[in-house]
Amino acid sequence: MEDNMNFEEMRNQFAILKDQLNKQEIVSDHLLRETMKAKKSAINSTKRFEYICVAICLVLYPLLGFDNTINPAFIIATCLMVIVSAVATHYIHKPVDDLNFLRDDFTTVARVMAKFKKQYNQWLYYVTPALIIPWLCWTCYEFAWKNALEGVNPWFMTSALIVGVIIGFLIGYYYHRKAVNAAQEIMDQIEEIE
């Protein structure tokens, strides 16, 4: 009889312990998902920053064409380039935007983040140089050589343009790293729990 009571008491304690562990696991899962949501907002801030830059370019570049000193083809090409960049950003971010961290399983989240990181890096290493180098050459020609201010050395203007592009690239690279690092941190967190 006493053995049955001890056994029953152990069973009750085991059930209580199991219930506590389940609650702790649910809390840990919820905290992890909330952390991933915060990382997603860091990824989305890069998208918002790019959209703001695109909007500014689409307003300012056409204004350059009003005095007819800048080639309209250059203005159109620049506007098309930033539109292509915005469309690509939307395409790359779409699967991340569609994620629901409170509902989707971790395997799906990890797969989407890996694809996002790969596409972001491919854009930086392959597409960006293919777009920026010809555009920079054309920009230098338009602003420093063709439309240089009276008495200003075109090489000085070219240097200033290159410095501006480098500063812009560094700002863009900062936002690129911010998004890629957030995606990597999400993948690392998922890897730790699996």
Backbone torsions as a table, in degrees:
resi	resn	phi	psi	omega
1	MET	NA	-43.4	179.6
2	GLU	-65.8	-36.3	178.1
3	ASP	-63.7	-39.0	177.5
4	ASN	-63.9	-38.4	178.9
5	MET	-67.1	-43.2	177.7
6	ASN	-63.0	-42.1	179.3
7	PHE	-64.4	-42.5	178.8
8	GLU	-64.5	-40.1	178.4
9	GLU	-65.9	-41.3	177.4
10	MET	-64.0	-40.0	178.6
11	ARG	-63.4	-41.5	177.8
12	ASN	-64.3	-44.4	178.8
13	GLN	-64.3	-38.6	178.5
14	PHE	-65.1	-40.7	178.8
15	ALA	-64.6	-40.6	177.8
16	ILE	-64.1	-44.4	179.2
17	LEU	-63.3	-42.7	178.7
18	LYS	-62.6	-41.6	178.8
19	ASP	-64.0	-41.2	178.1
20	GLN	-64.0	-41.5	178.8
21	LEU	-64.4	-41.3	177.5
22	ASN	-61.9	-42.9	178.2
23	LYS	-63.7	-40.9	180.0
24	GLN	-65.2	-39.1	178.3
25	GLU	-65.2	-39.9	178.5
26	ILE	-64.5	-42.0	179.1
27	VAL	-64.6	-43.4	178.9
28	SER	-62.4	-43.6	178.3
29	ASP	-60.8	-44.5	-179.5
30	HIS	-64.7	-43.1	178.3
31	LEU	-62.6	-40.7	178.6
32	LEU	-62.4	-44.4	-179.7
33	ARG	-65.9	-37.1	176.9
34	GLU	-66.0	-39.1	176.9
35	THR	-63.5	-41.2	178.7
36	MET	-64.7	-36.5	176.7
37	LYS	-62.2	-38.3	178.3
38	ALA	-65.3	-39.3	177.8
39	LYS	-66.0	-35.6	178.2
40	LYS	-63.5	-35.6	178.7
41	SER	-68.1	-31.3	174.4
42	ALA	-66.3	-38.8	176.8
43	ILE	-65.0	-42.8	-178.6
44	ASN	-68.4	-26.3	178.4
45	SER	-66.0	-31.3	177.2
46	THR	-67.5	-38.2	178.7
47	LYS	-65.7	-45.2	179.2
48	ARG	-61.7	-41.1	179.3
49	PHE	-61.0	-43.5	179.8
50	GLU	-65.2	-41.8	179.5
51	TYR	-62.2	-37.5	177.2
52	ILE	-64.5	-44.0	178.4
53	CYS	-62.6	-40.9	178.8
54	VAL	-62.9	-44.7	179.8
55	ALA	-61.2	-41.7	178.7
56	ILE	-62.9	-44.6	179.2
57	CYS	-62.8	-41.1	-178.3
58	LEU	-69.3	-19.2	175.1
59	VAL	-90.1	-46.0	-173.0
60	LEU	-75.1	-42.0	-176.1
61	TYR	-63.3	-42.7	175.5
62	PRO	-61.8	-28.9	177.4
63	LEU	-64.9	-28.8	178.3
64	LEU	-66.3	-23.2	-176.4
65	GLY	-83.3	-8.9	-176.4
66	PHE	-66.5	-31.0	-178.8
67	ASP	-92.5	3.1	175.9
68	ASN	61.4	20.2	175.3
69	THR	-88.0	-29.0	179.3
70	ILE	-96.0	135.2	-179.2
71	ASN	-57.8	124.5	178.5
72	PRO	-59.0	-31.4	178.0
73	ALA	-63.2	-38.3	177.6
74	PHE	-63.7	-44.2	-179.8
75	ILE	-63.9	-44.3	179.3
76	ILE	-64.3	-43.9	179.3
77	ALA	-62.3	-41.6	179.2
78	THR	-64.6	-44.7	178.9
79	CYS	-63.6	-40.0	176.7
80	LEU	-64.0	-39.8	-179.9
81	MET	-62.5	-43.8	-179.5
82	VAL	-71.9	-30.3	175.8
83	ILE	-67.4	-43.3	176.4
84	VAL	-59.7	-41.4	178.4
85	SER	-62.5	-42.1	178.9
86	ALA	-66.1	-40.2	178.6
87	VAL	-65.1	-42.0	178.1
88	ALA	-63.7	-40.4	177.6
89	THR	-61.5	-44.3	177.7
90	HIS	-60.4	-44.7	-179.4
91	TYR	-62.4	-43.6	-178.3
92	ILE	-70.1	-37.4	-176.9
93	HIS	-81.8	-19.3	-174.3
94	LYS	-54.1	-49.1	179.1
95	PRO	-62.0	-34.0	178.0
96	VAL	-69.1	-40.9	178.4
97	ASP	-63.0	-32.9	-178.2
98	ASP	-77.2	-13.2	-179.8
99	LEU	-68.4	141.9	170.8
100	ASN	-119.0	101.7	-173.7
101	PHE	-65.7	-21.6	178.9
102	LEU	-83.4	-14.6	-175.8
103	ARG	-117.8	-41.4	-173.5
104	ASP	-70.0	147.2	179.3
105	ASP	-74.3	158.5	-174.2
106	PHE	-65.6	-30.5	179.1
107	THR	-64.5	-43.6	178.4
108	THR	-63.4	-44.8	-179.8
109	VAL	-60.9	-45.2	-179.5
110	ALA	-63.2	-41.6	179.9
111	ARG	-63.8	-44.0	179.4
112	VAL	-64.4	-41.8	-180.0
113	MET	-66.5	-38.5	178.1
114	ALA	-64.6	-42.1	178.5
115	LYS	-65.8	-42.7	178.6
116	PHE	-58.8	-47.9	-178.6
117	LYS	-62.6	-42.8	-179.8
118	LYS	-63.3	-46.2	-179.0
119	GLN	-66.9	-37.9	178.2
120	TYR	-63.1	-43.7	179.6
121	ASN	-67.9	-39.9	177.6
122	GLN	-61.7	-40.2	179.1
123	TRP	-61.8	-43.9	-178.3
124	LEU	-65.9	-45.7	-171.5
125	TYR	-82.9	-27.0	-174.6
126	TYR	-112.9	-50.8	-173.3
127	VAL	-77.2	-43.5	-177.8
128	THR	-56.6	-50.0	178.1
129	PRO	-62.8	-36.5	-179.7
130	ALA	-65.6	-29.3	178.0
131	LEU	-88.7	-44.9	-170.2
132	ILE	-73.7	-41.1	-175.7
133	ILE	-62.6	-51.4	176.5
134	PRO	-63.2	-39.0	179.7
135	TRP	-63.5	-41.3	179.6
136	LEU	-63.9	-41.5	177.2
137	CYS	-61.1	-45.3	-180.0
138	TRP	-65.4	-40.2	178.4
139	THR	-61.3	-45.9	178.8
140	CYS	-60.9	-41.7	178.7
141	TYR	-62.5	-48.7	-176.3
142	GLU	-64.2	-45.8	-172.2
143	PHE	-92.5	-35.9	-173.3
144	ALA	-95.4	-31.4	-174.3
145	TRP	-106.9	-51.3	-175.8
146	LYS	-73.3	-40.9	-175.1
147	ASN	-118.3	34.0	-179.2
148	ALA	-63.8	143.1	176.7
149	LEU	-66.7	149.9	-179.2
150	GLU	-58.7	126.5	176.4
151	GLY	82.2	0.9	179.8
152	VAL	-100.2	128.4	179.6
153	ASN	-64.9	126.5	179.9
154	PRO	-60.1	-30.2	178.5
155	TRP	-67.7	-34.3	175.8
156	PHE	-64.0	-45.7	177.7
157	MET	-62.8	-41.2	178.4
158	THR	-61.6	-44.4	178.5
159	SER	-60.6	-42.9	179.4
160	ALA	-63.4	-40.7	177.8
161	LEU	-64.0	-42.3	-179.9
162	ILE	-64.9	-40.7	176.8
163	VAL	-61.4	-42.7	178.3
164	GLY	-61.7	-41.5	178.2
165	VAL	-66.1	-39.0	178.5
166	ILE	-63.8	-43.3	178.0
167	ILE	-62.4	-44.8	177.2
168	GLY	-61.2	-40.5	178.7
169	PHE	-64.3	-41.2	-179.9
170	LEU	-64.8	-38.7	176.5
171	ILE	-65.3	-44.8	177.6
172	GLY	-62.4	-39.2	179.7
173	TYR	-66.6	-36.4	176.3
174	TYR	-58.9	-48.0	179.9
175	TYR	-67.8	-34.5	175.9
176	HIS	-61.0	-49.4	-179.0
177	ARG	-63.3	-37.6	179.4
178	LYS	-59.9	-45.2	-179.5
179	ALA	-69.1	-46.1	-178.2
180	VAL	-65.2	-41.2	178.8
181	ASN	-64.8	-38.9	177.8
182	ALA	-63.2	-42.7	177.3
183	ALA	-62.9	-42.0	179.7
184	GLN	-65.6	-39.3	178.5
185	GLU	-63.8	-38.4	176.7
186	ILE	-63.4	-44.9	179.1
187	MET	-63.7	-38.6	178.8
188	ASP	-64.4	-41.6	178.6
189	GLN	-62.6	-41.2	179.6
190	ILE	-66.6	-40.0	-179.7
191	GLU	-64.1	-34.8	-180.0
192	GLU	-64.9	-35.7	-176.1
193	ILE	-86.1	-16.3	-178.2
194	GLU	-91.9	NA	NA
